[in-house]
Amino acid sequence: MQYLNRAAAGFSDELWAQIDEAALDAARRLLTARRFLDVEGPFGVGLTSLEVGDEAFIDTGDGDIAGTVGSRSLSVPMLQQTFRLSIRRVEGHLQLGLPLDLRPAEDAAEAVARREEDVIYHGIPELGLSGLMTADGRGRVGLGDWSEVEQALHDVLTAVERLDAEGFGGPYVLALSPSRYNALFRRYQGSNMLQLDHLRRLCAGGVLKAPVQGGVLLDPRAGEIKIGQDLQVGYSATDGIHLRLFVSESLALLLDEPGAVCTLDESG
């Protein structure tokens, strides 16, 4: 891992372990898409693109010009967030056993995790990358007023029927915006059953709160997350007062079956 430059920081293995644990724990709390999509890798930081689809032969029709064989590719973007640790406080920890505040590492890891979620759900249009919420070929269902107790089930059932008609029978996963998810903590009239409990029976793959508008229902066969470099902490430089570090990772969503995805869109 020479590119992480960790040896130049002068940290002990124990301190690096503390930093890594703080960063990974902070990131895991925010990551939702990895809970229901298959994750493959890590394949290494050198994975910069993925070939997708079958190779095609393009015949020019001119015997004097060679034909062409090729396929499309997806970019595998790298996500990175920098942070700083005080040299004096690091030395106080190493030399005197004083507590070391690793919140800067946690904050940086959370920033990378939020960006990962954004990439998986919404893509990166500037790089031609689609997400679950934006992919061409996905199904779409409008959302009604969930203050009406039966409306949530009606909307999700409509999306289930859409995916079922496309040949995707689940188990379904439902990712909802915080406001839509929180609206499910109400009981049906005359019953002790929460709306959330009812939907979990329908969506056996899980019902999650996610950083989206509206929601998305999918069969996990829709695609997978390809990891180049998994989340890592590296060292870049010092200014004599602070040690400059970074959290980075590289990954892409490979969406094989966009028809296995149905977004639940907010009206307007």
ZAMARGU-4260 file (C-alpha; in steps of 0.2 Angstrom, whole numbers, plus 5000, padded with zeros to 4 digits):
<rodrens>
0) 5000/5000/5000 | 5014/5012/4995 | 5001/5025/4988 | 4994/5027/5006 | 5011/5033/5012
5) 5007/5026/5029 | 5025/5023/5034 | 5030/5041/5032 | 5018/5046/5046 | 5029/5038/5059
10) 5013/5030/5068 | 5014/5014/5077 | 5004/4999/5071 | 4993/5001/5086 | 4989/5019/5082
15) 4985/5015/5064 | 4974/5001/5070 | 4964/5014/5081 | 4963/5026/5067 | 4957/5012/5055
20) 4944/5006/5068 | 4937/5023/5071 | 4935/5027/5052 | 4927/5010/5048 | 4915/5011/5062
25) 4909/5028/5057 | 4907/5023/5039 | 4898/5007/5042 | 4884/5017/5052 | 4879/5027/5037
30) 4881/5014/5023 | 4864/5006/5018 | 4866/5000/5000 | 4880/4988/5005 | 4867/4979/5016
35) 4857/4973/5001 | 4868/4973/4986 | 4881/4960/4983 | 4899/4968/4985 | 4913/4961/4975
40) 4931/4965/4978 | 4942/4974/4983 | 4951/4972/4967 | 4964/4985/4970 | 4967/5004/4968
45) 4972/5001/4950 | 4954/4996/4945 | 4949/5012/4936 | 4935/5005/4924 | 4924/4991/4922
50) 4919/4983/4905 | 4900/4981/4903 | 4890/4971/4891 | 4896/4959/4877 | 4910/4963/4865
55) 4903/4968/4849 | 4910/4967/4831 | 4908/4983/4821 | 4910/4979/4802 | 4914/4995/4792
60) 4908/4986/4776 | 4924/4991/4767 | 4936/4977/4764 | 4951/4988/4765 | 4947/4994/4783
65) 4948/4982/4797 | 4933/4979/4808 | 4932/4984/4826 | 4929/4973/4842 | 4925/4982/4858
70) 4914/4985/4873 | 4907/4999/4884 | 4916/5003/4900 | 4911/5011/4917 | 4922/5023/4926
75) 4927/5017/4944 | 4928/5034/4953 | 4939/5037/4969 | 4931/5046/4983 | 4942/5055/4995
80) 4941/5066/5011 | 4956/5074/5020 | 4957/5078/5038 | 4970/5083/5051 | 4977/5078/5068
85) 4987/5089/5079 | 5005/5084/5080 | 5006/5089/5099 | 4991/5078/5103 | 4997/5063/5093
90) 5014/5065/5103 | 5004/5067/5119 | 4995/5051/5116 | 5011/5041/5110 | 5023/5048/5123
95) 5011/5051/5138 | 4996/5040/5135 | 4984/5054/5134 | 4968/5051/5125 | 4968/5055/5107
100) 4952/5063/5099 | 4949/5053/5083 | 4933/5063/5078 | 4942/5071/5063 | 4945/5053/5056
105) 4927/5048/5059 | 4920/5064/5051 | 4931/5061/5036 | 4925/5043/5035 | 4907/5049/5036
110) 4910/5061/5022 | 4916/5047/5011 | 4902/5035/5016 | 4889/5049/5012 | 4897/5051/4995
115) 4897/5032/4992 | 4878/5032/4996 | 4875/5046/4984 | 4885/5037/4970 | 4875/5021/4972
120) 4858/5029/4973 | 4860/5044/4961 | 4876/5040/4951 | 4888/5053/4944 | 4880/5061/4929
125) 4897/5070/4925 | 4905/5053/4923 | 4890/5045/4914 | 4886/5034/4929 | 4868/5030/4934
130) 4862/5026/4951 | 4847/5016/4958 | 4836/5031/4958 | 4841/5037/4940 | 4844/5022/4929
135) 4836/5021/4912 | 4824/5006/4911 | 4819/5007/4929 | 4800/5006/4934 | 4792/5022/4942
140) 4778/5024/4954 | 4771/5040/4961 | 4769/5041/4980 | 4753/5047/4988 | 4749/5054/5005
145) 4755/5042/5018 | 4746/5051/5032 | 4732/5040/5025 | 4735/5024/5034 | 4733/5012/5019
150) 4742/5023/5006 | 4760/5017/5010 | 4755/4998/5008 | 4745/5003/4992 | 4760/5012/4984
155) 4773/4999/4988 | 4761/4985/4982 | 4760/4994/4966 | 4779/4994/4964 | 4779/4976/4969
160) 4767/4972/4955 | 4778/4982/4943 | 4793/4972/4947 | 4784/4955/4948 | 4777/4959/4930
165) 4795/4961/4924 | 4800/4944/4931 | 4808/4949/4947 | 4799/4941/4962 | 4810/4946/4976
170) 4814/4945/4990 | 4812/4964/4989 | 4821/4978/4997 | 4813/4994/5001 | 4824/5010/5004
175) 4815/5025/5010 | 4818/5044/5013 | 4819/5048/5032 | 4802/5056/5031 | 4793/5042/5023
180) 4802/5029/5034 | 4797/5038/5050 | 4779/5039/5044 | 4778/5020/5045 | 4779/5020/5064
185) 4760/5021/5066 | 4748/5007/5070 | 4733/5002/5060 | 4717/5006/5068 | 4711/4993/5080
190) 4728/4984/5079 | 4745/4983/5087 | 4753/4981/5070 | 4764/4995/5064 | 4764/4999/5046
195) 4782/4996/5046 | 4779/4978/5052 | 4767/4975/5038 | 4779/4981/5025 | 4793/4971/5031
200) 4782/4955/5028 | 4780/4961/5010 | 4799/4967/5008 | 4808/4952/5016 | 4824/4959/5010
205) 4823/4973/5022 | 4815/4991/5024 | 4829/5004/5027 | 4830/5022/5030 | 4841/5029/5016
210) 4847/5046/5009 | 4835/5047/4995 | 4819/5057/4990 | 4804/5046/4990 | 4810/5028/4989
215) 4816/5014/4979 | 4810/4996/4979 | 4821/4983/4971 | 4826/4964/4969 | 4844/4963/4974
220) 4848/4954/4958 | 4847/4972/4950 | 4866/4974/4952 | 4881/4974/4962 | 4894/4985/4970
225) 4912/4983/4963 | 4925/4989/4975 | 4943/4994/4969 | 4950/5000/4985 | 4940/4998/5000
230) 4939/5012/5013 | 4957/5016/5019 | 4966/5029/5028 | 4982/5037/5021 | 4995/5050/5026
235) 5000/5065/5014 | 5010/5078/5023 | 5014/5089/5038 | 5014/5108/5040 | 5023/5107/5057
240) 5007/5109/5067 | 4996/5096/5060 | 4998/5079/5051 | 4987/5079/5035 | 4978/5062/5032
245) 4965/5056/5021 | 4951/5043/5019 | 4948/5036/5002 | 4940/5022/4992 | 4935/5018/4974
250) 4919/5009/4969 | 4906/5008/4956 | 4888/5002/4954 | 4886/4989/4940 | 4868/4988/4937
255) 4864/4972/4927 | 4845/4973/4928 | 4838/4990/4929 | 4821/4982/4926 | 4823/4975/4944
260) 4822/4993/4951 | 4806/5003/4954 | 4808/5021/4961 | 4794/5028/4972 | 4794/5046/4966
265) 4787/5061/4976 | 4774/5071/4967 | 4779/5088/4960
</rodrens>
